[in-house]
Amino acid sequence: MEFGWTTEQLQYRARVRAALDELLPDDWDETYVPESYASDLQIEFSREFCAKLAERGLLVPHWPVEYGGCGQPDWDHFILGEEMKAAGEPRGPQYMNVNWIGPTLMRYGTEAQKAQHVKGIASGKVIWCQGFSEPNAGTDLAALRTRAERTGDHYVINGSKIWTSYARKADWCFLLARTGASRKDISIFLLPMDSPGISVTSFPGLIKPGHLNEVFFTDVEVPVENRVGEEGQAWEIITHALSYERVGVPRYHVGLEALKLAIEQLKAEGRYDDPIIRSRAGMIAAKFEGARMLTYLVVDQRVKRMPPSTDANLSRIWSLDAVAELMNFLVEFVPDCLAGGDKLLEDYYRINIPAGVTGGTNEIQLDLVAQRGLGLPRGA
Ligand SMILES: Cc1cc2nc3c(=O)[nH]c(=O)nc-3n(C[C@H](O)[C@H](O)[C@H](O)COP(=O)(O)OP(=O)(O)OC[C@H]3O[C@@H](n4cnc5c(N)ncnc54)[C@H](O)[C@@H]3O)c2cc1C
């Protein structure tokens, strides 16, 4: 197995770094990074920034040319993701568009949906939100109650969603709604967020301000042609979509940087000679490296057009485990950094508080590996 990067990949990484140097404002670290990437400031910034990336062929380099991409290997998209994450993810919410919304529409969308939305995403100017979770339907998505009733050539949506990141500024929602009586009768709709009958309210949480929203739908009309796939096909579609999301965020990249900052702090305080601290730091670094390798394995499988496997879940579990250990390390050994001490470490901590919950909890990833990967029976 070859673990090194090719000359072309190194050149590509250098090109991405040069674009970041050129496109990020001088006050990026001071003004933008301390805000959540779901804040209004960052969401609006992403429209401008992603449009410029798109002009340079650096937003969706791996997409086919007919959809606005450059037909480059998936590895290039991945290198791009690592560099963006290391820079504080200036694509903001649009990392989601390029990771899974666009690819899902390429596979399951109608020609009209592809023409409108996939190309829209490739332009870097469109913001999406993901309307899946509800107050009593997070992990158990099949319990969702938002309904879409068909009336002639459109559906009428009623219900509510919770935790919907970016909803305040999103142009479109990738919405799950119930279209029949059974638990599996759920369908996907592409819903313009300026449709009459939609209201969004934000609520505070431990993570940075601006992240958490509730969305309410009252008799919202959506045309039949905005349904993705057939009625009741949502499960198949989101299973495919979320296999992209599992390795969408290269957490090891920023994790290792945060660990370095903590070690610098400990050295400055003369505490890094403590063998317990050193061994804990070493274990965390090794875990992040393990997470990197597992993530690369999944990307390699994708490049080879192999079907999604539970390796993606494993990769996510391993990454999140490393993140959790680092957060415990910070609390135990450099707690002063977290309360207005070191901005970047505090930032890292806050943004990762929900890491084991968003995009499917760790327990569920473990269940999926047990059942689908190891063939174990479902628990009671
Ligand atoms: C910051 C943040 C941003 C988010 N953004 C979005 C978004 O943009 N769009 C969106 O749709 N959702 C979003 N979510 C919601 C997220 O997907 C859900 O929080 C997640 O799916 C868990 O659902 P829940 O909160 O209802 O917890 P629950 O499902 O109630 O889970 C609570 C606990 O019980 C465990 N548990 C539940 N069922 C099982 C089981 N069968 N086996 C073992 N353990 C189980 C879970 O692992 C968890 O530890 C976001 C959440 C957060 C925190």
PDBQT file of the ligand as one rigid body, heavy atoms in Angstrom, charges set to zero:
ROOT
HETATM    1  C1  LIG A 401     -25.156  21.161  16.562  1.00  0.00    +0.000 C 
HETATM    2  C2  LIG A 401     -26.131  20.264  15.915  1.00  0.00    +0.000 A 
HETATM    3  C3  LIG A 401     -26.448  20.480  14.592  1.00  0.00    +0.000 A 
HETATM    4  C4  LIG A 401     -27.399  19.662  13.965  1.00  0.00    +0.000 A 
HETATM    5  N1  LIG A 401     -27.748  19.943  12.673  1.00  0.00    +0.000 NA
HETATM    6  C5  LIG A 401     -28.757  19.250  12.126  1.00  0.00    +0.000 A 
HETATM    7  C6  LIG A 401     -29.257  19.619  10.842  1.00  0.00    +0.000 A 
HETATM    8  O1  LIG A 401     -28.761  20.554  10.204  1.00  0.00    +0.000 OA
HETATM    9  N2  LIG A 401     -30.293  18.939  10.338  1.00  0.00    +0.000 N 
HETATM   10  C7  LIG A 401     -30.885  17.876  11.005  1.00  0.00    +0.000 A 
HETATM   11  O2  LIG A 401     -31.811  17.288  10.467  1.00  0.00    +0.000 OA
HETATM   12  N3  LIG A 401     -30.440  17.509  12.237  1.00  0.00    +0.000 NA
HETATM   13  C8  LIG A 401     -29.409  18.164  12.807  1.00  0.00    +0.000 A 
HETATM   14  N4  LIG A 401     -28.954  17.824  14.053  1.00  0.00    +0.000 N 
HETATM   15  C9  LIG A 401     -29.676  16.754  14.782  1.00  0.00    +0.000 C 
HETATM   16  C10 LIG A 401     -28.894  15.484  14.939  1.00  0.00    +0.000 C 
HETATM   17  O3  LIG A 401     -28.860  14.764  13.732  1.00  0.00    +0.000 OA
HETATM   18  C11 LIG A 401     -29.595  14.718  16.066  1.00  0.00    +0.000 C 
HETATM   19  O4  LIG A 401     -29.326  15.425  17.263  1.00  0.00    +0.000 OA
HETATM   20  C12 LIG A 401     -29.121  13.305  16.160  1.00  0.00    +0.000 C 
HETATM   21  O5  LIG A 401     -29.601  12.558  15.077  1.00  0.00    +0.000 OA
HETATM   22  C13 LIG A 401     -29.593  12.633  17.479  1.00  0.00    +0.000 C 
HETATM   23  O6  LIG A 401     -30.955  12.769  17.641  1.00  0.00    +0.000 OA
HETATM   24  P1  LIG A 401     -31.566  13.327  19.011  1.00  0.00    +0.000 P 
HETATM   25  O7  LIG A 401     -30.898  14.621  19.331  1.00  0.00    +0.000 OA
HETATM   26  O8  LIG A 401     -33.046  13.314  18.879  1.00  0.00    +0.000 OA
HETATM   27  O9  LIG A 401     -31.092  12.289  20.117  1.00  0.00    +0.000 OA
HETATM   28  P2  LIG A 401     -31.730  10.861  20.401  1.00  0.00    +0.000 P 
HETATM   29  O10 LIG A 401     -32.029  10.193  19.134  1.00  0.00    +0.000 OA
HETATM   30  O11 LIG A 401     -32.858  11.048  21.366  1.00  0.00    +0.000 OA
HETATM   31  O12 LIG A 401     -30.536  10.119  21.109  1.00  0.00    +0.000 OA
HETATM   32  C14 LIG A 401     -30.196  10.360  22.488  1.00  0.00    +0.000 C 
HETATM   33  C15 LIG A 401     -29.167   9.301  22.883  1.00  0.00    +0.000 C 
HETATM   34  O13 LIG A 401     -29.757   7.986  22.814  1.00  0.00    +0.000 OA
HETATM   35  C16 LIG A 401     -28.968   7.133  21.982  1.00  0.00    +0.000 C 
HETATM   36  N5  LIG A 401     -29.829   6.251  21.201  1.00  0.00    +0.000 N 
HETATM   37  C17 LIG A 401     -30.989   6.580  20.565  1.00  0.00    +0.000 A 
HETATM   38  N6  LIG A 401     -31.469   5.501  19.920  1.00  0.00    +0.000 NA
HETATM   39  C18 LIG A 401     -30.596   4.483  20.116  1.00  0.00    +0.000 A 
HETATM   40  C19 LIG A 401     -30.540   3.126  19.688  1.00  0.00    +0.000 A 
HETATM   41  N7  LIG A 401     -31.485   2.599  18.903  1.00  0.00    +0.000 N 
HETATM   42  N8  LIG A 401     -29.486   2.371  20.085  1.00  0.00    +0.000 NA
HETATM   43  C20 LIG A 401     -28.518   2.903  20.888  1.00  0.00    +0.000 A 
HETATM   44  N9  LIG A 401     -28.520   4.180  21.324  1.00  0.00    +0.000 NA
HETATM   45  C21 LIG A 401     -29.556   4.962  20.945  1.00  0.00    +0.000 A 
HETATM   46  C22 LIG A 401     -28.251   8.066  21.033  1.00  0.00    +0.000 C 
HETATM   47  O14 LIG A 401     -27.065   7.476  20.522  1.00  0.00    +0.000 OA
HETATM   48  C23 LIG A 401     -27.942   9.255  21.955  1.00  0.00    +0.000 C 
HETATM   49  O15 LIG A 401     -26.789   9.019  22.724  1.00  0.00    +0.000 OA
HETATM   50  C24 LIG A 401     -28.008  18.597  14.691  1.00  0.00    +0.000 A 
HETATM   51  C25 LIG A 401     -27.671  18.370  16.027  1.00  0.00    +0.000 A 
HETATM   52  C26 LIG A 401     -26.756  19.198  16.653  1.00  0.00    +0.000 A 
HETATM   53  C27 LIG A 401     -26.441  18.937  18.091  1.00  0.00    +0.000 C 
ENDROOT
TORSDOF 0
